[in-house]
Amino acid sequence: MPINLSIFGALSLLGQHLIARLIREPGLKIASLHDHRHDQSLNAVLWFADTNARNFTAGMPIKSPLAVPEGDLILSH
């Protein structure tokens, strides 16, 4: 069973690189993404570090940092 992770700062450059790396790990599952820009469109992010990370992020809701995480926390500020 994969380990569930929640990424805080998911839209930051570090968060993008982290997502790109974690989506390639079969034993890990990104359960939720959190960022202070949760109310903005992904189009507001000028560029993404990795196309696969952007596609993954586009398929998940970006939650407020105050929302309850759905997995173990990884902070990427």
Buried (B, 14 or more C-beta within 10 A) or exposed (E): EEEBBBBBBBBBEBBBBBBBEBBEEEEBBBBBBBBBBBEEEEEEBEEBBBEEBBEBBEEBEBBEBEBEBBBEEBEBE
